[in-house]
Amino acid sequence: MSPEPAAPEPRPALPRSTTILLTLGGATIAAFGLSAARGVFTPVFLAFVLTLCVHPLRHWMQAHGIRRGVATGTTIVAVFALLAGLTAILITALAQFSALLPQYAAQLGELGASIAALLEKIGFGTEQVQTVLQGFSPSRIISFVAALLGNITAVVGILVVILTTLILMAIDGSRVPALLTHLEYRRPSIVAAFNDFATGVRRYMVATTILGAAQGLVNWVVLLILQVPGALLWGLLSFICSFIPNIGYFIAIVPPLFFGFLTGGWPTAAAVIVLYGVVNSIIQSIIQPKFVGNAVALSETLTFVSVLFWALVLGPVGAILAVPLTLLARTILLDSDPALAWWRPFTGDRTELKALLEQEDHEIRARRRRGNQNPEPGGLPGT
C-alpha cells in the first residue's frame, strides 16, 4: 500500500517576498523613529532596565518589614545616587583628561609626524597627510571626546528624565503583579516571555556590573604598576566598556596603550596589551558565562551585530544597552508568539538547540531500532 501524500503547506496571505520587504521596511521606519527620539527613548529605557535590576532589592526590603514607600524611595535614591556619581566621575575624568593630554603635546607631534611620513611613503596626498597630522593635536582629541560625552546641559537633562522615570515606574510597579496575573489568563505566553526577559536582563546587568567593576579595578592596579598616566581614568573606562560585548575591550585598551607608548615606549605598550588581554579573557570568557549562563541566549554574531546596530541608532549609550534592547526585540517578536518559538535556536538559544539535537538523536536511535527489528529480506539485523 503506497503511503499517503503529505498535506500541502497552507499558502500565506501574501507572497513571502512581499512579507520580507514589508518587514524590512517597517524595521527601517522603526529604526529611524528611535534614532530621532533617542533623547527621550534612551534615558527612559535605561531607567526601565535599572528598575528591573533593583526590583528584587525592593522586594527583599518589603519582605523584611520595611514599608513599601520607604523601600521604593530607598532603592530609587540609591540607584540615582549611583548613576549621578558615575556621571560626576565621568565629567571629572574628562577634566583630568583635558589637563593630562597637553602635557604630551610634543610626543603627540612626533608621533603624528612619523605617521605622516609613513603615509607619504605609501602614496597618500599632501592634503590627506595634513588632515591626519592635524588630528594629533590635543585640542582636536579633547573636542572629539567631549562630543562623544555631550555637554553638561544635555547630561543634566538626561539625569532629570531618568530620575522622573524611575519614580513613576516605581509607583506603577506596585500594580504590575496584579496586571500580569490578569494577563496570564488570556495571554500566558506573553507573560512568560516578559518574565524571562526581566530575569535575563537582570542577571546580565548585575553580573556585568560586578565583573566589570572587578575588571576595572584590576586594570587600574596594573596600569599603576606600569606607571601609565591616568590609570584611574582608564580603569573607569574599562568598567564602562565591559557593558559593550565583543568590542568593548578594544575600545578600553586604546587610551592606556597610547599613553603607555608615549611614556614607556614599546615595552610598556606590549605589557598593556598582554595584561589587558589576560584580564579580559579570564573575566569575560571564563567567569562571566558561568554567572550569566543561558539567560542572554544570544549568539556571538548576533550580539556583535546588535552592538553596531544600536550604536548607529542610539549613539554610544545604544552600544552599552545593546544586549537588553536585543532581548526586548526578541521577546516582542519571537518569544511572545509560541508559533515562532522554533526561531529561537537561530538567535543563539542553547536550551532550545539542545532540545532539538536531543530530539533528532532520539529519532535516529528509534529508526535504527526499527531497522534492527525489521531487517530487509536476505539481510542481517543491524546491517
Protein Blocks (a to p, Z undefined) as FASTA:
>chain_A
ZZdddddddddfbdfklmmmmmmmmmmmmmmmmmmmmmmmmmmmmmmmmmmmmmmmmmmm
mmnopafklmmmmmmmmmmmmmmmmmmmmmmmmmmmmmmmmmmmmmmmmmmmmmmmmmmm
nopafklmmmmmmmmpfklmmmmmmmmnopfklmmmmmmmmmmmmmmmmmmmmmmmmmmm
mmmmmmmmlmmmmmmmmmmmmmmmmmmmmmmmmmmmmmmmmmmmnopghklmmmmmmmmm
mmpghjlmmmmmmmmmmmmmmmnommlmmmmmmmmmmmmmmmmmmmmmmmnmmmnopafk
lmmmmmmmmmmmnommlmmmmmmmmmmmmmmmmmmpmklmmmmmmnopaklmmmmmmmmm
mmmmmmmmmmmmmccehiaehZZ
